[in-house]
Amino acid sequence: MELHRIIVQMQDLAAVETADPQIKTVLDRFHDQNDYEVIVPLELLRAAEETKRTFNIVLGSIAAISLLVGGIGIMNIMLATVTERTREIGVRRALGAKKRDIVTQFLVETVVLSVGGG
């Protein structure tokens, strides 16, 4: 079985979409055997773009879930840290530290922990 290759170049993209079924109809009518294959690069390009879009959505979802889980982990660690250090916080408050100073200290520790973990 000999396979023939015919290459048709078209300038208009809209013409490609209408010509594809017409070419297939003509080939089906005049060929008893299915010894041809019609490949439309525009369709291949669209399929590749759709696959890429789906892949980006999946990767974005995985990244978002990872960030959420990491944030929950950091939150729990900092909650445990604050709970364990209530005496230190009390001493600092007794010595004149403002609430803002203590919150700033814990935020800095959280940022350092996040950057180090990241």
Buried (B, 14 or more C-beta within 10 A) or exposed (E): EEEEEEEEEEEEEEEBEEBBEEBEEEBEEEEEEEEBEEEBEEEEEEEEEEEEEEEEEEEEEEEEEEEEEEEEEBEEBBEEEBEEBEEEBEEBEEEEBEEEEBEEBBEEBBEEBBEEEE
